Amino acid sequence: PQARQWLEFYMAARMHENMCYVYESNLHCHSASTNTCDPEELRNMALQIHNAAETIFLWFFGATLDPNGIRTGKMDCRPNCMTLESLQCFLTREPSEQPVLDPSPDYMMWPLAIPADIEQRLLYHGATLDSTLFSKALRNAYNVLKLCYYPVFIADALSRNVTRGHCVWRGVVALVFLWVGFALPLACIFLNSEPRTKRLWSALPLFLGWWNIAVGFSGCDLLLSMMKRYQSPNMTESGVKQEWSVRSQLVDWHRYLLSTRVSVDLTATRLVHTRSIRWFAASLIMTALCTAILFVVPGTTIYID
């Protein structure tokens, strides 16, 4: 969640900076008497930039200056998805549409000098139209994203196509299959059951067990990589309370464990596919070794009636 907040701020601040550049360019054209800019259009643009600067400050710096949260107005205008179009609509909303800021323990940790400086410039210097208003904050956000979040995101995208929660679930399933796969031939061995070919039936649960173990440890599922899809939980919207029921719980678990999305990065998909093939081959090797050992072990009778 914090990574999304940092990235949203970076995109919003850059958009404010670009809006200021456009405004300064249009203002220069108007002052040069080229008659290419309408004064009413300039006033509207200035109002939008002023509104955008206040919105960015309240949303991304308010919790740092006031950890208890800031609440103004009645309308929640924050975009649900992080796109340039949604951010543009968010920053260029009508002045009467003030955002509702919910207090959160996961607010962005800014050096206090940065929000304090921006607050002073907004209150006493009217710097909402200054393209350098968020320059220090942009540099800080870039460093945070570069050092803390980008390596994690890139490593995950290039090395796994299932989530960590899904890996834990696959590990539990693997233990069940491995227990069945070892219990069947061991029972045949200790009961001296013939023929030995009955032990070969353990190859199927052993394979499913070792394959799920491989997926659990590697985070790479060969079937998903062949379909060029990533396992992506689609949870219900936060803040929406639903009555508890078995059906709703099953739907939530299905969304969390089995929902997928199409890959948008072909390079990452190829790398994940290559890695998943290696782990799948390792599971085949482990299955073959276990099956062969359990097949050649001579039977013995541990109980005589």
C-alpha positions as CSV (number, residue, x, y, z in Angstrom):
1,P,0.0,0.0,0.0
2,Q,2.8,2.5,0.8
3,A,4.5,1.8,-2.5
4,R,1.3,2.8,-4.3
5,Q,1.1,6.0,-2.3
6,W,4.6,7.0,-3.2
7,L,4.1,6.3,-6.8
8,E,0.7,8.1,-6.8
9,F,2.4,11.2,-5.3
10,Y,5.3,11.0,-7.8
11,M,2.8,10.9,-10.8
12,A,0.6,13.6,-9.3
13,A,3.5,16.0,-8.5
14,R,5.0,15.5,-11.9
15,M,1.6,16.3,-13.4
16,H,1.3,19.5,-11.3
17,E,4.8,20.4,-12.5
18,N,3.8,20.0,-16.2
19,M,0.6,22.0,-15.6
20,C,2.7,24.8,-14.2
21,Y,5.0,24.7,-17.3
22,V,2.1,24.9,-19.6
23,Y,0.6,27.8,-17.7
24,E,3.9,29.7,-17.7
25,S,4.2,29.1,-21.5
26,N,0.6,30.4,-22.1
27,L,1.1,33.3,-19.8
28,H,4.3,34.3,-21.7
29,C,2.3,34.1,-25.0
30,H,-0.4,36.3,-23.5
31,S,2.1,38.9,-22.2
32,A,3.7,39.0,-25.6
33,S,0.4,40.2,-27.0
34,T,0.2,37.3,-29.5
35,N,-3.5,37.0,-28.8
36,T,-3.2,33.2,-28.8
37,C,-4.4,32.7,-25.2
38,D,-7.8,33.6,-23.7
39,P,-7.5,35.4,-20.4
40,E,-10.5,33.4,-19.1
41,E,-8.7,30.2,-20.1
42,L,-5.6,31.4,-18.2
43,R,-7.7,32.1,-15.0
44,N,-9.3,28.7,-15.2
45,M,-5.9,27.0,-15.7
46,A,-4.5,28.9,-12.7
47,L,-7.4,27.9,-10.6
48,Q,-7.0,24.2,-11.6
49,I,-3.3,24.3,-10.7
50,H,-4.0,26.0,-7.4
51,N,-6.6,23.4,-6.6
52,A,-4.2,20.6,-7.7
53,A,-1.4,21.8,-5.4
54,E,-3.7,22.0,-2.4
55,T,-5.1,18.6,-3.1
56,I,-1.6,17.0,-3.4
57,F,-0.5,18.7,-0.2
58,L,-3.6,17.7,1.8
59,W,-3.6,14.1,0.6
60,F,0.1,13.2,0.7
61,F,1.5,15.5,3.4
62,G,-1.5,16.0,5.7
63,A,-1.0,12.8,7.7
64,T,2.7,13.7,8.3
65,L,1.8,17.1,9.7
66,D,-1.3,15.8,11.5
67,P,-1.1,12.0,12.2
68,N,-4.7,12.0,13.4
69,G,-5.8,12.7,9.8
70,I,-7.4,15.6,8.0
71,R,-11.0,15.6,7.0
72,T,-12.6,18.2,4.8
73,G,-15.7,18.2,2.8
74,K,-17.9,15.2,2.0
75,M,-16.7,13.8,-1.3
76,D,-14.0,11.1,-1.8
77,C,-12.4,11.9,-5.1
78,R,-9.3,9.8,-4.9
79,P,-8.8,7.7,-8.0
80,N,-9.2,3.9,-7.5
81,C,-6.7,3.0,-10.1
82,M,-3.3,4.6,-10.7
83,T,-3.5,5.9,-14.2
84,L,-2.6,9.2,-15.8
85,E,-6.2,9.8,-16.8
86,S,-7.6,9.2,-13.3
87,L,-4.9,11.4,-11.7
88,Q,-5.7,14.1,-14.2
89,C,-9.4,14.0,-13.3
90,F,-8.5,13.9,-9.7
91,L,-6.2,17.0,-9.9
92,T,-8.5,19.0,-12.2
93,R,-11.8,18.5,-10.3
94,E,-14.1,21.4,-9.4
95,P,-12.9,23.5,-6.4
96,S,-16.1,22.5,-4.5
97,E,-15.2,18.9,-4.6
98,Q,-12.8,18.5,-1.7
99,P,-11.3,15.1,-0.9
100,V,-12.0,13.1,2.2
101,L,-8.8,12.0,3.8
102,D,-9.0,9.0,6.0
103,P,-6.5,8.6,8.8
104,S,-4.2,5.7,8.2
105,P,-1.3,4.2,10.2
106,D,0.5,3.6,6.9
107,Y,0.9,7.2,6.0
108,M,4.0,8.2,4.1
109,M,7.0,9.0,6.2
110,W,8.4,12.3,5.0
111,P,11.3,14.2,6.5
112,L,9.5,17.0,8.5
113,A,11.4,19.7,6.7
114,I,9.8,18.9,3.4
115,P,6.1,19.2,4.2
116,A,6.8,22.1,6.6
117,D,8.6,24.0,3.7
118,I,5.8,23.3,1.3
119,E,3.2,24.4,3.9
120,Q,5.0,27.7,4.4
121,R,5.3,28.4,0.7
122,L,1.6,27.7,0.2
123,L,0.4,29.8,3.2
124,Y,2.7,32.8,2.9
125,H,4.1,32.9,-0.6
126,G,1.3,31.7,-2.8
127,A,3.5,29.1,-4.5
128,T,0.7,27.0,-5.9
129,L,1.7,28.1,-9.5
130,D,5.4,27.4,-8.9
131,S,6.6,24.4,-10.8
132,T,9.3,23.8,-8.2
133,L,6.9,23.6,-5.3
134,F,7.3,19.8,-4.9
135,S,10.8,19.5,-6.2
136,K,12.4,18.3,-2.9
137,A,9.5,16.0,-2.3
138,L,9.9,14.5,-5.8
139,R,13.6,13.8,-5.2
140,N,12.8,12.2,-1.9
141,A,10.0,10.1,-3.4
142,Y,12.2,9.0,-6.3
143,N,14.9,7.8,-3.9
144,V,12.4,5.9,-1.8
145,L,11.0,4.2,-4.8
146,K,14.4,3.4,-6.3
147,L,15.9,2.0,-3.1
148,C,12.9,0.4,-1.3
149,Y,10.3,-0.6,-3.8
150,Y,11.5,-0.9,-7.4
151,P,14.0,-3.8,-6.7
152,V,11.2,-5.7,-4.9
153,F,8.7,-5.2,-7.7
154,I,11.2,-6.1,-10.4
155,A,12.5,-9.1,-8.6
156,D,8.9,-10.4,-8.0
157,A,7.9,-9.8,-11.6
158,L,11.0,-11.5,-13.1
159,S,11.0,-14.5,-10.7
160,R,7.5,-15.5,-9.8
161,N,3.9,-15.6,-11.1
162,V,2.1,-16.6,-8.0
163,T,1.7,-14.7,-4.7
164,R,3.3,-15.7,-1.5
165,G,0.0,-16.5,0.1
166,H,-0.7,-18.8,-2.8
167,C,2.7,-20.5,-2.3
168,V,1.8,-21.3,1.3
169,W,-1.5,-22.8,0.2
170,R,0.4,-24.9,-2.4
171,G,2.8,-26.1,0.2
172,V,0.0,-27.4,2.4
173,V,-1.5,-29.2,-0.6
174,A,1.9,-30.7,-1.4
175,L,2.2,-32.2,2.1
176,V,-1.1,-34.0,1.7
177,F,-0.1,-35.5,-1.7
178,L,3.4,-36.5,-0.4
179,W,1.8,-38.2,2.6
180,V,-0.4,-40.2,0.3
181,G,2.5,-40.9,-2.1
182,F,4.8,-42.3,0.6
183,A,2.1,-44.1,2.7
184,L,0.9,-46.3,-0.2
185,P,4.3,-47.9,-1.1
186,L,5.4,-48.1,2.5
187,A,2.3,-50.0,3.3
188,C,3.0,-52.4,0.5
189,I,6.6,-52.8,1.7
190,F,5.7,-53.6,5.3
191,L,2.9,-55.9,4.3
192,N,5.1,-57.6,1.7
193,S,2.3,-57.1,-0.8
194,E,2.8,-58.5,-4.3
195,P,3.1,-57.6,-7.1
196,R,5.5,-54.7,-6.7
197,T,3.9,-52.9,-9.6
198,K,1.2,-51.8,-7.2
199,R,3.8,-49.4,-5.7
200,L,4.0,-47.5,-9.0
201,W,0.6,-46.0,-8.3
202,S,2.4,-43.7,-5.8
203,A,4.1,-41.9,-8.7
204,L,1.0,-39.7,-9.3
205,P,0.6,-38.3,-5.8
206,L,4.4,-38.1,-5.4
207,F,4.6,-36.0,-8.6
208,L,1.7,-33.7,-7.5
209,G,3.4,-33.3,-4.1
210,W,6.8,-32.5,-5.4
211,W,5.4,-30.2,-8.1
212,N,3.4,-28.2,-5.5
213,I,6.5,-28.1,-3.3
214,A,8.4,-26.6,-6.2
215,V,5.7,-24.0,-6.9
216,G,5.6,-23.2,-3.2
217,F,9.4,-22.6,-2.9
218,S,9.9,-21.0,-6.3
219,G,6.7,-19.0,-6.8
220,C,6.6,-20.2,-10.4
221,D,3.8,-22.3,-11.8
222,L,4.5,-23.9,-15.2
223,L,0.8,-23.9,-16.2
224,L,0.4,-20.2,-15.5
225,S,3.6,-19.4,-17.4
226,M,2.4,-21.4,-20.4
227,M,-0.8,-19.4,-20.4
228,K,1.2,-16.2,-19.9
229,R,-0.8,-15.3,-16.8
230,Y,0.1,-14.1,-13.3
231,Q,-1.8,-15.2,-10.1
232,S,-3.3,-11.9,-8.8
233,P,-5.7,-11.7,-5.9
234,N,-8.8,-9.7,-6.5
235,M,-10.1,-9.0,-3.1
236,T,-13.3,-7.2,-2.2
237,E,-13.2,-3.4,-1.8
238,S,-11.9,-2.2,1.6
239,G,-14.5,-0.6,3.7
240,V,-17.4,-2.6,2.3
241,K,-18.9,-4.7,5.0
242,Q,-20.6,-7.9,4.0
243,E,-22.6,-10.3,6.1
244,W,-20.7,-13.4,7.0
245,S,-21.7,-16.5,5.2
246,V,-20.1,-19.7,3.9
247,R,-20.7,-18.7,0.3
248,S,-19.1,-15.3,0.8
249,Q,-16.1,-16.8,2.4
250,L,-15.7,-19.3,-0.4
251,V,-15.9,-16.5,-2.9
252,D,-13.2,-14.5,-1.1
253,W,-10.9,-17.5,-0.9
254,H,-11.5,-18.2,-4.6
255,R,-10.5,-14.6,-5.4
256,Y,-7.5,-14.7,-3.2
257,L,-6.1,-18.1,-4.3
258,L,-7.3,-18.7,-7.9
259,S,-7.8,-15.3,-9.6
260,T,-5.3,-14.5,-12.4
261,R,-4.4,-11.7,-14.8
262,V,-2.9,-11.6,-18.2
263,S,0.9,-10.8,-18.3
264,V,1.8,-7.4,-19.7
265,D,5.6,-7.8,-19.7
266,L,6.7,-10.4,-22.2
267,T,10.4,-10.3,-21.1
268,A,9.4,-11.1,-17.5
269,T,7.0,-13.8,-18.7
270,R,9.8,-15.5,-20.6
271,L,12.1,-15.4,-17.6
272,V,9.4,-16.8,-15.3
273,H,8.6,-19.5,-17.9
274,T,12.3,-20.6,-18.0
275,R,12.5,-20.7,-14.2
276,S,9.3,-22.6,-13.9
277,I,10.6,-25.2,-16.4
278,R,13.7,-25.8,-14.2
279,W,11.6,-26.3,-11.1
280,F,9.2,-28.5,-12.9
281,A,12.1,-30.7,-14.1
282,A,13.4,-30.8,-10.6
283,S,10.0,-32.1,-9.4
284,L,10.0,-34.8,-12.1
285,I,13.5,-35.9,-11.0
286,M,12.5,-36.1,-7.4
287,T,9.4,-38.1,-8.3
288,A,11.4,-40.5,-10.4
289,L,14.0,-41.0,-7.6
290,C,11.4,-41.6,-4.9
291,T,9.4,-43.9,-7.1
292,A,12.4,-46.0,-8.0
293,I,13.7,-46.3,-4.5
294,L,10.3,-47.3,-3.2
295,F,10.0,-49.8,-6.0
296,V,13.3,-51.6,-5.5
297,V,13.1,-51.9,-1.7
298,P,12.2,-55.5,-0.9
299,G,9.1,-56.3,0.9
300,T,9.1,-57.5,4.5
301,T,6.5,-58.8,6.9
302,I,6.5,-57.0,10.3
303,Y,3.5,-58.8,11.6
304,I,2.8,-62.5,11.4
305,D,-0.6,-63.8,12.5
